[in-house]
Amino acid sequence: MRWGVRRSRVRRGRSRRGPTCPPASSWAGTNDRCFAPDLVRRLSEERLGIAPDEVESGHVSAFGDPDPLVALLERYRTEVGLL
């Protein structure tokens, strides 16, 4: 079994030392030329078993246009129930 698959299963399941981990999430920048969106989609589905959320941005969206990324992270935060 590959390391990434084994590790992702531990993150999504119950840890031996603590409570259940939050659900895994993944996102892809639609204009990313370093990690193409097709690659991120494939890896997210193979290793995490989920489809990534897509954000209209490049590789470093926090610098270029952070608003879509902030909105996505806020959505993740509320789904998990953090502050």
C-alpha positions as CSV (number, residue, x, y, z in Angstrom):
1,M,0.0,0.0,0.0
2,R,1.3,3.4,-0.9
3,W,2.2,5.9,1.9
4,G,-0.3,8.6,0.8
5,V,-3.3,6.2,0.7
6,R,-2.5,4.7,4.1
7,R,-2.0,8.2,5.6
8,S,-5.2,9.6,4.2
9,R,-7.2,6.7,5.6
10,V,-5.9,7.5,9.1
11,R,-6.8,11.1,8.7
12,R,-10.4,10.3,7.7
13,G,-11.0,7.6,10.2
14,R,-10.7,7.3,13.9
15,S,-7.3,7.9,15.3
16,R,-5.8,5.5,17.7
17,R,-5.0,8.3,20.1
18,G,-7.9,10.6,19.9
19,P,-11.3,11.6,18.5
20,T,-12.5,11.3,15.0
21,C,-10.6,13.5,12.5
22,P,-12.4,16.1,10.4
23,P,-13.3,15.0,6.9
24,A,-10.6,15.4,4.3
25,S,-10.9,18.2,1.8
26,S,-9.0,19.2,-1.3
27,W,-9.1,22.1,-3.7
28,A,-7.6,23.0,-7.0
29,G,-6.8,26.3,-8.7
30,T,-8.4,26.3,-12.1
31,N,-5.6,28.4,-13.6
32,D,-2.7,26.6,-11.8
33,R,0.1,25.8,-14.2
34,C,2.3,24.1,-11.5
35,F,-0.2,21.5,-10.5
36,A,-2.7,21.2,-13.3
37,P,-6.3,20.8,-12.2
38,D,-6.6,17.5,-13.9
39,L,-3.7,16.2,-11.9
40,V,-5.2,17.5,-8.6
41,R,-8.6,15.9,-9.5
42,R,-7.0,12.5,-10.2
43,L,-4.8,12.5,-7.1
44,S,-7.7,13.7,-4.8
45,E,-9.9,10.9,-6.1
46,E,-7.2,8.2,-5.9
47,R,-5.7,9.1,-2.6
48,L,-8.6,10.7,-0.6
49,G,-11.6,9.3,-2.4
50,I,-13.1,12.7,-2.9
51,A,-13.4,15.3,-5.8
52,P,-11.6,18.6,-5.1
53,D,-13.4,21.9,-4.9
54,E,-12.2,24.2,-7.6
55,V,-11.2,27.8,-7.0
56,E,-10.7,30.4,-9.8
57,S,-7.0,31.1,-9.1
58,G,-3.5,30.2,-10.0
59,H,-0.9,28.3,-8.0
60,V,-0.5,30.9,-5.2
61,S,-4.1,32.1,-4.8
62,A,-3.5,33.6,-1.4
63,F,-1.4,36.3,-3.1
64,G,-3.2,36.7,-6.5
65,D,-6.9,36.8,-5.6
66,P,-7.4,35.5,-2.0
67,D,-11.2,36.1,-1.9
68,P,-12.3,32.9,-3.5
69,L,-9.9,30.9,-1.4
70,V,-11.0,32.7,1.8
71,A,-14.7,31.9,0.9
72,L,-13.8,28.2,0.4
73,L,-11.9,28.0,3.7
74,E,-14.7,29.7,5.5
75,R,-17.1,27.1,4.1
76,Y,-14.8,24.3,5.3
77,R,-14.7,25.9,8.7
78,T,-18.4,26.1,9.1
79,E,-19.0,22.6,7.8
80,V,-16.7,21.2,10.5
81,G,-18.2,23.4,13.2
82,L,-15.2,25.5,14.2
83,L,-15.8,28.9,15.7
